[in-house]
Amino acid sequence: GRRDGRQEEKVEELIELKPATPEELEAKPVVPAADAGERAKVASTVVAEILKLSGIEATANVVEDTEEQIQIEVTGEQCARVIGERGEVLLALQFIVNRIVTRQVEGDQLIILDAAGYRERRRNALVELAERLAQRAERDQKVVKLSPMSPHDRRVFHRALTENEGVRTESKGDGLYRNLLIIPSEYQSARG
């Protein structure tokens, strides 16, 4: 839409995220059960149980267990069902797993779910899009306004463009999903 005079770019229409073929997927090393902490073991069991109850044939493996986070990779033929449209099922599942595990085992580690390398492929596609849109903002000396995005996606844009001296980024709006603006550095002086 055109609310504040700027055309809003729809991120999902601009992003080029292709499904991964089995050949492209590189299996991440699994953390052996003996080396995984209690929280990681519980998280893996919870994910496996949810997949089973959902009728999704997939495997959940702990691929990272650090002080900050536990990463669980879901693999199998039905990963597309775990990912959902635009990763929404994956994010919802991650939210639920974090809630369940936090009630069962104390700890501050964030539990991050991925399926078929989706998160990394999406992050790479968002970084590429951020760079393309930054070039356009700089070239045209116009603000590029993006459709509302999740905090995670906005963070990817902010980080991708933090070193770019030709533009700056700003989140605008209320609530969880906000617009992101890519603003040419010279824009303020151009407006006077």
C-alpha positions in Angstrom: 0.0 0.0 0.0 0.8 3.7 -0.1 0.1 5.1 3.3 2.8 7.7 3.9 3.5 8.5 0.3 6.0 5.7 -0.2 5.3 2.5 -2.1 5.7 -0.4 0.3 7.9 -3.2 -1.1 6.5 -6.7 -0.3 9.5 -8.7 1.0 8.0 -12.1 0.3 7.5 -11.1 -3.4 11.0 -9.9 -3.7 12.9 -12.6 -1.9 14.3 -15.4 -4.0 14.2 -18.5 -1.8 14.4 -21.7 -3.8 13.6 -25.0 -2.2 16.7 -27.0 -1.4 17.4 -30.2 -3.2 18.7 -33.2 -1.2 22.1 -32.8 -2.9 22.3 -29.2 -1.7 21.6 -30.1 1.9 24.7 -30.6 3.9 24.1 -32.7 7.0 25.2 -31.0 10.2 27.1 -33.0 12.7 24.8 -34.3 15.4 25.7 -33.7 19.1 26.0 -37.1 20.7 23.4 -37.7 23.3 26.1 -38.2 25.9 27.5 -34.7 25.2 24.1 -33.0 25.1 22.8 -31.2 28.2 19.6 -32.0 29.9 17.8 -29.1 28.3 18.9 -30.1 24.8 17.8 -33.7 25.4 14.4 -32.6 26.6 14.0 -30.2 23.7 14.9 -32.9 21.2 12.4 -35.3 22.8 9.7 -32.6 22.8 10.2 -31.9 19.1 10.2 -35.6 18.2 7.0 -36.1 20.1 5.3 -33.1 18.4 6.3 -34.4 15.0 5.0 -37.9 15.8 1.7 -36.6 17.1 1.4 -34.4 14.0 1.9 -37.4 11.7 5.1 -35.9 10.3 7.8 -38.4 9.5 10.9 -36.6 10.4 13.8 -36.8 12.7 14.9 -34.1 15.3 18.6 -34.0 16.1 20.6 -31.6 18.4 23.3 -30.0 16.2 24.4 -27.3 18.6 24.4 -27.1 22.4 26.1 -24.0 23.7 25.5 -21.7 26.7 23.4 -19.3 24.5 21.4 -21.7 22.4 20.4 -25.2 21.4 19.9 -25.8 17.8 17.7 -28.7 16.6 17.7 -29.7 13.0 14.6 -31.5 11.6 15.4 -33.8 8.7 13.2 -36.0 6.6 11.0 -36.2 3.5 8.2 -34.1 5.1 10.3 -31.0 6.1 8.1 -28.8 4.0 5.3 -29.4 6.4 7.5 -28.5 9.3 8.6 -25.3 7.6 5.2 -24.2 6.4 4.5 -21.1 4.3 7.3 -18.5 4.8 8.6 -20.5 7.8 5.5 -19.7 9.9 5.0 -23.3 11.1 8.7 -23.6 12.0 8.5 -20.4 14.1 5.3 -21.5 15.8 6.8 -24.9 16.6 9.9 -23.2 18.0 7.8 -21.0 20.2 5.9 -24.0 21.6 9.0 -26.0 22.2 10.7 -23.2 24.0 7.6 -22.8 26.3 7.4 -26.5 27.0 11.1 -27.0 27.7 11.3 -23.9 29.9 8.5 -25.3 32.1 10.4 -28.7 32.4 14.0 -27.7 32.7 15.5 -24.4 34.0 18.0 -22.6 31.7 18.4 -19.5 29.6 19.4 -21.2 26.3 17.2 -20.3 23.4 16.0 -23.3 21.4 16.3 -22.7 17.7 14.6 -25.1 15.2 15.6 -25.5 11.6 14.4 -27.8 8.9 16.2 -28.6 5.6 18.5 -25.7 6.1 15.6 -23.3 5.7 16.8 -20.6 8.2 20.2 -20.2 6.6 18.8 -20.2 3.0 16.2 -17.5 4.1 18.9 -15.5 5.8 21.1 -15.5 2.7 18.2 -14.5 0.5 17.3 -11.7 2.9 20.9 -10.4 2.9 21.0 -10.5 -0.9 17.7 -8.6 -1.0 18.9 -6.0 1.6 22.0 -5.3 -0.5 19.9 -4.9 -3.8 17.4 -2.6 -2.1 20.2 -0.5 -0.5 21.8 0.0 -3.9 18.5 1.2 -5.3 17.9 3.5 -2.3 21.3 5.0 -2.8 21.1 5.3 -6.5 17.6 6.8 -6.5 18.1 8.8 -3.3 14.7 7.6 -2.1 13.6 5.8 1.0 12.7 2.1 0.4 9.9 1.0 2.7 9.4 -2.7 3.2 6.2 -4.5 4.2 5.9 -5.5 7.9 8.4 -8.2 8.9 9.2 -10.3 11.9 11.8 -9.1 14.3 14.1 -11.9 13.1 13.9 -10.8 9.5 14.4 -7.1 10.4 17.5 -8.0 12.4 18.9 -9.7 9.3 18.4 -6.5 7.3 19.8 -4.2 10.0 23.0 -6.4 10.4 23.4 -6.8 6.6 23.5 -3.1 6.1 25.2 -1.9 9.2 28.6 -1.6 7.4 27.0 0.2 4.4 27.8 3.9 4.8 25.5 4.8 1.9 22.3 3.9 3.8 20.9 3.4 7.3 18.0 1.3 8.4 15.1 2.1 10.7 12.1 0.1 12.0 8.8 1.9 12.0 5.4 0.9 13.4 4.0 -0.8 16.5 3.7 -4.4 17.5 5.8 -7.3 16.6 5.7 -7.0 12.9 7.0 -3.6 11.8 8.0 -1.9 8.5 11.7 -1.5 7.8 13.0 1.6 6.0 16.2 1.7 4.1 17.2 5.4 4.1 20.0 6.9 1.9 22.6 8.6 4.1 22.2 11.8 2.1 18.4 11.8 2.3 18.0 14.3 5.2 20.1 16.9 3.5 18.3 16.3 0.2 15.0 17.0 1.9 16.3 20.1 3.6 
